């Protein structure tokens, strides 16, 4: 294989990635132990080689161009892969370490992932974890996330979605609400009840409730006095307070059902679910800490589902 890069060019790529991550020539120079002028020359060499501008420079800010952002993503993945290759051949790949940044859908984070983190940290004590709970889509390049967990597949074809599980849905209310308003005996009677609404963050529209009648799947629009946006746990709190009926994930209300604080309604029409996915950019090399977390999460979620 013909040599494509000399040592100077590889060093320039490392300085470019450092500059993109730290946001200034001075910070990158300090981290690398060189002068800001040396960093500036390295970036200029890369721009001349590529024939494109990598940064937009002003007196106060330094921002990646679109071409620079694409180049940074590829270079960062390539440099990470070189580091991982060294770990493999030196036998250090068995000890994942470093910072892992994860963005999680709010309910899934609270009830499915966060309870597992202490066990993960006990197994991999050198991995530091930062987690972000939100139902919005995140920008992996701009925000620096390694992984995201969402309740739908991404529309962006540059993302890989790995199925985690199908989370069962259940219709619930408090005994006090049912004593006051009665229990619905069929789907038609839901119109006589206060059905707590939750709006999907991506569209702003209230989501349908999902039921199954034999082989027929039914998506039903409901109405009610209360509407919740962004955080489904707010609607779960409201149903626990006797605010009405609500369809939510079974994992959110499992303890309430066992304790009798909530009652499952229309169980013969239940059984529908919504999926959750692990998402990361296509083509990104997964570091040992990311692979360790992915494997750990799937292992525990699957064992929990079959328990």
PETA-V999733 format. One line per field, one symbol per residue. ss: DSSP state (2 for helix, 1 for strand, 0 for the rest). psi: psi as a letter, one per 20 degrees, with the letter a starting at -180 (. if undefined). Layout:
# PETA-V999733
ss: ???
psi: ???
This chain:
# PETA-V999733
ss: 0000002222222222222222002222222200022222222222222200001110000111022222222222222222222222220000000111111102222222222222222220001111111000000222200011110000000011111111111111102222222000002222220010111000000100111110011111000000111002222222220000111112222222222000111022200011111111100000022222222222222222220
psi: pqphprhghghhgghgggghhijqhgghgghikaqhhhgghgghgghgghkqphqopahhqoqprghhggggggggggghhgghghhghjjjiinqrapppppqpghhgghhghiighhghhhmijppppqpoqjrqqogghikqhqqprkqqqhoiiqpoppgropqqqprrqhgghhhirppirhhihijroopqppphhhjqpqqqprpncipppopprqrhpppqgohhghhhghhjkibqppaphhhjghhghijhqppqlhijairrqqqqppqppippprhhgggggggggghghhhhi.
